[in-house]
Amino acid sequence: MRNLIQRGTSYIVVATDPNGKRVWKTIGAVDLWSGRKADLRRKVYETTEAIKTGKSLDGPETFAKVTEDFMTRYVAEKGLLTAKAIRRNLNNHVLPVWGARNFVSINRRDVAKLLDKIQDNAGPVMADKVLGVITKMTRWYATRHHDYLSPIVPGMNRSSTKDRARTRILNDDELRAVWRAAEANGVSGAFTRMALLTGQRAGKLVTMKWEHVKDGVWNIPQLPREKGNAGELVLPKEALSILDELPHFVSNPYVFTLGRTPIGDDYIKKSIDAKVKTEQPWVLHDLRRTAKSLMARAGVRPDISERVLGHAIKRVEGIYDRHEYRQEKADALRKLAGLIAMIVNPPADNVKKLYR
């Protein structure tokens, strides 16, 4: 065994890698190989061939190891906004099953069984979210290993975007009930009313800080890699009144908070649900869809309401139209607030309905 040497109490295999570099690899203590000459010869041969062909000498990469590399070298480096969700889904649904598995040993059948389990326990939408993460990971891994083939193929989804698209908006009676419950529900209620008055994503409201609001204008920070953002929003007086009611904490910069950190989405929804029951279940994002629909009802142009919501403007218009639409968005929010006020406190039948 010409590639084997002994240094002290250990055996070391020495060979030249494809780049011409001399590589030394310890294969264990001499005592461990005592009486196992055939096993030692096989180990020396395998290690020598691995060095000569440039293969990893650290053994199979586990799914957990690849996960950490993926989170560091792909998710973190690209600054993905979904980083927390990716980590949560992997921790909850994948690592407990595959964490110790050799990454390259995971095949199509393994993926199908995992998705079946997630679908049964957490629903088809969650199964598809996990599938999306696994797909990204296997594609990333394939860019780093020429002999790896991803087990993901088209048709593995458990639901379709069209089928799961939500169309839920609050009708007038529901909006009135939710608004009145929110008026008597502190910070959670203020959050809910601001969501209706501005049409912003829950994530934007959760991270809203007092420093972002100046002279009645909410300057929404643009995050890295964010596709769309409402930018500057001149808030209607109804929204400013809600903000005036909230306490300012010297040690806490957030607008919607109960302590040192921003208020949580789950807490907001549960606290409102405890006060009012609607005809059908609803989620916080439905308030955003409701605001969009109300703006249309109040006569706001679709392209303006899209900018209020912070949707990315696509194609040629998004590239060439650089107007900020500050005044147009302000007018849209005033009309939205006026319509909400009319719904919450409907006028007498003989009073003509006017939008501001």
N, C-alpha and C positions, 0 to 999 in steps of 0.2 A: 504494500500500500504506500506507493511513493509520494502521494499527496498528503500523507498523514505525518504529523510530527507531535512530539510530546513536549510541552512546556510546563515545568513544575508538575502539578498534579492533574493537568488537563490535556486532553487531546485537541489538536487544532488541524483543520484541513486548509491547505494552501493551494490556490490555483489562480489563473489569470482570467480576468473577465473580458468581455468583448471589446472594451476600450483599452486593453493592454495593461490594465492596472492589476497589481498583485493584491489579492484579497485573502485575508486570514479570518477563518470562521471557527470559533470554539464549538465543539460538539458535545462537551460534557466532561466530567471528571473521569480519570483513568479507571477508578474503582467501579464506576457504573458499567463499564464495558467488560469487566472481568468475567471470563467464561462465556462471552457472547461474541466470539470471533466472526461468525457469519453475519450477525447483525451489525457489527462494527464495519465490516467490509461493505455491506449494503449502504450504510449511512455515509461512509466516505465517498462511495461512488455517486450517490444522489446529491450530496453537497457539492462535490466537484463539478458535476454536470450543471447544477444550478448556478454556480459561479461562472462557468464558461459560457452559459447561454443568457446570463443577465437576469435570471428569475429571482424573485424575492427569497431571501434567506430567513425571513421571520415567520414563515408558516402561513397558513391561510388567513386572509383578512376577514374578520368577523363582520357581520352586518353592523354591529355597534361601532366598530372601528371606522368603517366606511361612513357611517352616519356623522361621526364627529368631524371627519375630514370634509364631508359634504357641507356641513353647517359652517365650517371655518372658511374653506376655500371657494365655496360657491355662494351660499346664502349671505354670509357676512360680507364678503368682498363685493358682491353686487348690491348690497344694501337693500335687500328685498323687504318690502313693507310687511310681508306675510311671515316674517321670520318666527315670531312667537307662535303663530298658528301651526307652522310646519313642525316646530319643536314639540308642541303640545300633541299633535296628532301622531307623531312618531312615538312619543313616550307612552301615550295612552293605548295605541292600537297595534303598533308594529314591533317595537323593541321587546315587549314581554314575550312575544312569540318567536321572533327571529334574531334577537340580540346576539346570541352565542353561535348562530349559524354561520358557516362559511358563505360569504356574500355570493360568490360565483356558483354555489351549489343550489341557490334558490331558482326554481324553475316555474314554468307557467302554471303547473298544477298547484304549487305552493301559493302562488299569487291568488288563484281562483278560490282556494280554500280559505285564505285569509279574508278575502273580500266577502265570501259567504258569511263568515263569522261576524264581520263588522256590520254587514247588512242586517243580519238577524238581531243583533244587539243594539245597534245605533242607527239603523236605517240606511237606505240606498244612497242618500246624499252624502252622508259621512263616508260611506264606502268609496264613493267617487272622489271625495277630497283626499283620502288616503292614497287612492290609486294615482292621483295627480302628483303627489309628493314622491311616490315610488318611481313613477315614470321619469320625473326630473332627475332623481338620483341615479337611476340606471343609465340614462342618457349621458349624464355627466361622467359617470364611471367609464362608460364606453369610450369617451374622448381621451381617456388616460391609459387604456389597456387595449391594444390592437386585436387581441384574440377573444374579447368579451362580446357576447351577444345578449342583448336585453331580452328578458322573458315576456315583456309587455307587447301585446299585439292589439290592433284595432278591434273594437267590439267588446272590450272587457268592462265597460261602464255599466253601472247598475241603474242609471236613470238618465234622462235627457234634459238638456237645458230648457227645452220647450215645455216639457212635462212639469218641471219643478218651478217654472217661472211664477212668481207671486203676482196676483192682480189685486190683492186686497187693499182697499182704502176704507177709511172710516166714513160712514154716511153721516148726514147732518145730526141725527139723533145721537149717534155714537160719539161724534166729535164734541157735541154739547156736553154729554155726560162725562167724557174724559177730561175736557177742559175744566169743568166745574169741580171735579174731584181733584185735579191738579192744583187748582187755586188754593186748596186747603191742605196741600201735602208738601209744604216746605221745599227743600232743595230738589227733591225728585219731581215735584210738580212744576217747579220753575224750569227744570231741564226739559220736561215734556212739552210745555208751552213754547219754549224757545225752539224746539225741534219743529213744531208746526209753523211757527212764525218765520223761520229762516230756511227750512227745507234741507238743512245740513245733515251730513252723516253723524251718527252717534259718536264715532271716533273723534270727529272734529270738535263736537261740543264737550266731550269728556276731557279733552286736552286744552280747552279754551282757558287762557290766562288773562288776568286783569290787564297786564301790559299789552295785550293784543287789542284792547278796546280803548280808543282815544277819540275824544270829540264826537262821540256817537257813531264811530266807524269801527267795525270789526275787521282787523287785518289778519286773515287766516294764513298762517305760515305754509309755505310750499315745501313739502317734504322731498327728499331725494327720490328720484324715479317715480314721482307721483304724476300720473297722466293728466289729471284734471283738478282744478282748484277754483273756488269762487273768488279768491283774491280779496279785494276790499268790498265790504258790504256796509252801506249806509243803513243802519238799523232803524226801523220805524219806532215811533214813540212808545208803542205797546211793548216792544222788546226791551227798550231802555228802562221802562218802568219796572219790568221784571228784574233786571240786573240791579236796579237801585234798591230792591227789597232784600238782596242777598248780602250776607255779612262778608267783610273783608278780613282775612287773617294775615297778620304781619308775617308769620313764618310760612304761609302757604300761598303760592301764586295762583292756584287754580280757582276758577269761578264756581264750578259745581263740585263741592267737596263737603265731607262730614268730618274730616280730620286732616291728616298730613298728606293724604294721597287723593287723586281724583275719585269721584263717585263711580261706582261700578254699574255697568249696563243692567246686570241681573237685579241688583238692588232697586234700581229705578222702576223697572217693569213690575217687580213683585209688589212694591209699595203702592203703585197705581192700581194694580189688579185687586189689591185688598180693599180698595175704596169703591170700585165700580166694575160692573159686569156688562160686557157688550154682547151683541147678538152672536158674534163669532169671535174666536180667539184672534189676537193681533200681536204683532211684534213691533219693536221700535222703528224698524226700517219702513214699516207701513206708513208711518207719519210723514216720511219723506215723499213717498208716492202720493199721499193725500195732499201734501203741500203743492206738488207739481200739478195735480188735477184741479185744485182750487185756483191756482194761478190761471190756468186755461179758462176756467169758469168766470174769472174776473176780467178776462179780456187781455191777458198778457200774451205776447207773441211767444210761440214755442222756442225760438232761438234765444230769446231773452231768459225764459225760465230755465233753459238748459244751462245757461251761464250762471244763473243764481244758484243752481244745484251744484255747480262745479264739475259738470260733465265735460269731458274732453271734446272739443269741436273737431270733427273729422274732416279729412280730405282737404280740398283746396281752400275752403273757407277758414279752416283752422290754421292753415299755413300763412295765408295772406292777410286775413283780417286781424290787425293788431290793435283795434280800438278796445279800450278797457270797459266800455259800457257801464261806467260807474253810475251815471244818472238813471239809465234805463233799468238797472238792477234795483236801484233805490225805489223807483216808481213801482216796480213789480212787487217789492216787499210791502210797500204801503197799500197797494190794492189787495194783496193777500191778507194783511192784517185787518183791513176794512171788511173783507168778506167773512173772515173768522169772527169778528166782533158782531156782525149781523146774524151769523148762525147761532152764536152763543146767546145773544140777546135779540131774538127776532123782533122786528117792529110790528106794529099793528097792521092788520090787513089793508087798511086804507092809506098806509104810508108807502110811497113809491121807493123802491130799493135803488140806491145809488152807490157806486164804487168811487172811491177817491182817486 
